[in-house]
């Protein structure tokens, strides 16, 4: 009963946190005329990636490399197949030109780089971590350039109090998402173990889903508020943050041992990221709809069914 209460409390924090975070992010976007997709790629992605950041850095420092990189790859798979799939079941998600022509290809390139780094000497060391952070820096420079191109300078009288309130909303929303995700993961983990579900399976599913709950709730709330561009930007932005920033920082703290069994996860990530580009050319162009969302959810179900026998044999 205690764990059920914790889970309910966690979902409360997630829902309210997402609501507050979107309100703050949208307020800043409107104040400075920032496109919603840019907000999703940056500000919202930072807030929703906090659980992955905390877990991966802590795991890296304590020497649990498998947990660190497994959390990152598992969360990225969950973000695309489960989170983006579920979100598109509720709302049509537009695929803007920036995501299609730049961000998604950059995400695929990042995955190939990690694949190469990991298989060279079965380790992602501090030098590789710095290179990943350098690539992340290029991404940030690109985003800033786009912001300047859109002339994202407020020419109107600025209300400092309103801006501070929106920033406060962002901070409170991000913290609520972080703690909400922690509560849900903790409660679900103990309930699952009480039913004798293998810990490895719990880690590959419940923990990765739990750390991706902020992206899920944020995406659905963003759609409900009419800011569907934030949903796609948040998800692919979170994946870039996970692959470049979170993995890079974790490797700098402590070199991460790379096991070849992570290759299959990276291959899957590359495939499903390319699938988004493929979906853009079928059905309703430039949109992810319920049809594509259903395909993603079925693929995630296949992924879970695939890892069940693997986890039982571990």
C-alpha positions in Angstrom: 0.0 0.0 0.0 2.9 2.3 0.8 4.4 1.8 -2.6 1.1 2.4 -4.3 0.8 5.7 -2.5 4.3 6.6 -3.6 3.5 5.9 -7.2 0.3 8.0 -7.0 2.2 10.8 -5.5 4.9 10.5 -8.2 2.3 10.8 -10.9 0.8 13.8 -9.2 4.3 15.5 -9.3 4.8 14.5 -12.9 1.5 15.9 -14.1 1.7 19.1 -12.1 5.4 19.5 -12.9 4.8 19.1 -16.6 2.0 21.6 -16.5 4.1 24.2 -14.7 7.2 23.5 -16.9 5.2 23.9 -20.1 3.6 27.1 -18.8 7.0 28.6 -18.0 8.6 27.5 -21.3 5.6 28.8 -23.3 5.7 32.1 -21.5 9.4 32.6 -22.3 8.8 31.5 -25.9 6.0 34.0 -26.4 7.9 36.8 -24.6 11.0 36.4 -26.9 9.2 35.1 -30.0 11.0 31.7 -29.7 9.5 28.9 -31.8 8.1 26.1 -29.7 10.2 23.5 -31.3 13.4 25.3 -30.2 12.0 25.6 -26.6 11.4 21.8 -26.7 14.9 21.1 -28.0 16.6 23.1 -25.2 14.8 24.3 -22.1 12.2 21.6 -21.8 14.7 18.8 -22.8 17.0 19.9 -20.0 14.2 19.7 -17.5 12.9 16.3 -18.6 16.4 14.8 -18.9 17.2 15.4 -15.2 16.4 11.8 -14.1 18.7 10.3 -16.8 21.4 12.8 -15.9 21.3 12.0 -12.1 21.1 8.2 -12.6 23.9 8.0 -15.2 26.3 10.2 -13.4 25.7 8.5 -10.0 26.2 5.1 -11.7 29.3 6.2 -13.5 30.9 7.5 -10.3 30.1 4.3 -8.4 31.6 2.2 -11.2 28.3 0.7 -12.6 29.0 1.3 -16.3 26.2 -1.0 -17.5 23.6 0.9 -15.5 24.9 4.2 -16.8 25.0 3.5 -20.5 22.0 1.1 -20.3 19.9 3.8 -18.7 20.8 6.2 -21.5 20.2 3.8 -24.4 17.0 2.3 -22.8 15.6 5.8 -22.2 16.3 6.9 -25.8 14.5 3.8 -27.1 11.6 4.4 -24.7 11.4 8.1 -25.7 10.9 7.3 -29.4 8.9 4.1 -29.4 6.8 4.4 -26.2 6.7 8.2 -25.5 6.5 9.5 -29.1 4.1 6.6 -30.0 1.7 7.3 -27.1 1.9 11.1 -27.6 1.0 10.8 -31.3 -2.0 8.7 -30.3 -3.4 11.7 -28.6 -2.3 14.5 -31.0 -0.9 14.8 -34.5 2.8 15.7 -34.1 4.2 18.0 -36.8 7.7 17.2 -38.1 9.3 20.5 -38.8 12.1 21.1 -41.3 14.7 21.7 -38.6 14.0 18.4 -37.0 13.9 16.5 -40.4 16.9 18.1 -42.0 19.2 18.8 -39.1 18.3 17.4 -35.6 17.3 13.9 -36.5 20.3 13.4 -38.8 22.6 14.8 -36.1 21.0 12.3 -33.6 21.8 9.4 -36.0 25.4 10.6 -36.5 25.8 10.8 -32.7 24.7 7.1 -32.4 27.2 6.0 -35.0 30.0 7.9 -33.2 29.1 6.2 -29.9 29.0 2.9 -31.7 32.5 3.5 -33.0 33.9 4.8 -29.7 32.5 1.9 -27.8 33.8 -0.8 -30.2 37.3 0.6 -30.6 38.5 -0.4 -27.2 35.3 -1.4 -25.4 35.4 1.8 -23.4 34.1 5.3 -23.7 36.9 7.3 -22.0 37.4 10.9 -20.9 38.7 11.9 -24.4 35.6 10.4 -26.0 33.5 12.1 -23.4 35.0 15.5 -24.3 34.4 14.8 -28.0 30.7 14.1 -27.2 30.5 17.3 -25.3 32.1 19.1 -28.2 29.5 17.8 -30.6 26.8 18.8 -28.0 28.4 22.3 -28.1 28.0 22.4 -31.9 24.3 21.6 -31.4 23.9 24.4 -28.9 25.7 26.8 -31.3 23.3 25.8 -34.1 20.3 26.4 -31.9 21.6 29.9 -30.8 22.3 30.7 -34.5 18.7 29.7 -35.4 17.4 31.9 -32.5 19.4 34.9 -33.8 18.2 34.2 -37.4 14.6 34.3 -36.2 15.5 37.7 -34.5 14.6 36.4 -31.1 15.2 39.7 -29.4 12.3 41.3 -27.6 11.6 44.7 -29.1 8.8 45.4 -26.7 9.0 46.6 -23.1 10.2 43.7 -21.0 8.3 42.8 -17.8 11.1 41.6 -15.6 8.7 40.2 -13.0 6.9 38.2 -15.6 10.2 36.7 -17.0 11.3 35.8 -13.4 8.0 34.1 -12.8 8.3 32.0 -16.0 11.9 31.1 -15.0 10.6 30.1 -11.5 8.0 27.9 -13.2 10.7 26.2 -15.2 12.7 25.4 -12.1 9.8 24.2 -10.0 8.4 22.2 -13.0 11.8 20.5 -13.6 12.2 19.6 -9.9 8.7 18.2 -9.7 9.3 16.1 -12.8 12.6 14.8 -11.3 11.1 13.8 -7.9 7.9 12.5 -9.6 10.0 10.2 -11.8 12.0 9.0 -8.7 8.8 8.2 -6.8 7.2 6.2 -9.6 10.4 4.3 -10.3 11.0 3.5 -6.6 7.4 2.4 -6.0 7.1 0.3 -9.1 10.5 -1.3 -8.5 9.5 -2.7 -5.1 6.1 -3.8 -6.3 7.6 -5.7 -9.2 10.2 -7.3 -7.1 7.6 -8.4 -4.6 6.0 -10.3 -7.5 9.3 -12.0 -8.2 9.9 -10.2 -11.5 13.7 -10.3 -12.3 15.7 -7.2 -11.4 17.3 -7.2 -14.8 13.8 -6.9 -16.5 12.8 -4.2 -14.0 15.9 -2.2 -14.9 15.4 -2.6 -18.7 11.7 -1.6 -18.5 10.4 0.0 -15.4 13.5 2.2 -14.7 13.9 3.3 -18.3 10.1 4.0 -18.6 10.2 5.7 -15.2 13.1 8.1 -16.2 11.2 8.8 -19.4 7.9 9.6 -17.7 8.7 13.3 -17.7 9.0 13.3 -21.5 5.7 11.4 -21.7 3.7 13.6 -19.4 5.3 16.8 -20.9 4.4 15.6 -24.4 0.8 14.9 -23.6 0.4 18.1 -21.7 2.1 20.1 -24.4 -0.4 18.7 -27.0 -3.3 19.4 -24.7 -2.2 23.0 -24.4 -1.8 23.2 -28.2 2.0 23.3 -28.1 2.5 20.0 -30.1 5.8 21.3 -31.6 7.3 21.1 -28.1 6.5 17.3 -27.9 8.8 16.3 -30.8 11.4 18.8 -29.9 11.4 17.6 -26.3 11.8 13.9 -27.3 14.6 14.3 -29.9 16.2 17.0 -27.8 16.2 14.7 -24.8 17.8 11.9 -26.9 20.5 14.3 -28.0 21.0 15.4 -24.4 21.2 11.8 -23.2 23.6 10.7 -26.0 26.0 13.7 -26.0 25.6 15.6 -22.7 24.7 12.9 -20.2 27.0 10.2 -21.6 29.8 12.7 -22.2 29.7 14.0 -18.6 29.4 10.5 -17.2 32.5 9.4 -19.2 34.4 12.4 -17.9 33.6 11.6 -14.3 34.7 8.0 -14.8 35.5 6.1 -18.1 32.6 3.8 -19.0 33.2 0.2 -19.9 31.3 -0.7 -23.1 29.9 -4.2 -23.7 29.2 -5.4 -27.2 25.6 -6.4 -26.3 24.9 -2.6 -26.3 25.4 -2.7 -30.1 22.0 -4.2 -30.7 20.4 -1.3 -28.7 22.3 1.2 -30.8 21.3 -0.5 -34.0 17.7 -0.4 -32.9 18.0 3.3 -32.0 19.4 4.2 -35.4 16.6 2.2 -37.1 13.8 3.8 -35.2 15.2 7.3 -35.6 15.4 6.8 -39.3 11.8 5.4 -39.1 10.6 8.9 -38.1 12.1 10.3 -41.3 10.5 7.5 -43.2 7.1 8.2 -41.6 7.4 11.8 -42.9 7.1 10.5 -46.5 4.1 8.2 -46.0 0.5 8.9 -44.8 0.0 12.5 -43.8 3.2 14.3 -44.8 5.1 16.2 -42.2 3.0 14.7 -39.4 3.1 11.7 -37.0 -0.4 10.4 -36.6 -2.1 7.5 -34.8 -1.1 5.1 -37.6 2.6 5.8 -37.0 2.1 5.9 -33.3 0.5 2.5 -33.3 3.5 1.1 -35.3 5.9 2.6 -32.7 3.9 1.1 -29.8 3.9 -2.4 -31.5 7.6 -2.2 -32.1 8.2 -1.3 -28.4 6.0 -4.3 -27.3 8.2 -6.5 -29.6 11.3 -5.0 -27.9 9.9 -5.8 -24.4 8.9 -9.4 -25.4 12.4 -9.8 -26.9 14.2 -8.9 -23.8 12.0 -11.0 -21.4 13.7 -14.4 -22.2 17.1 -12.6 -22.2 16.5 -11.2 -18.7 15.4 -14.6 -17.3 18.6 -16.1 -18.6 20.8 -13.5 -16.9 
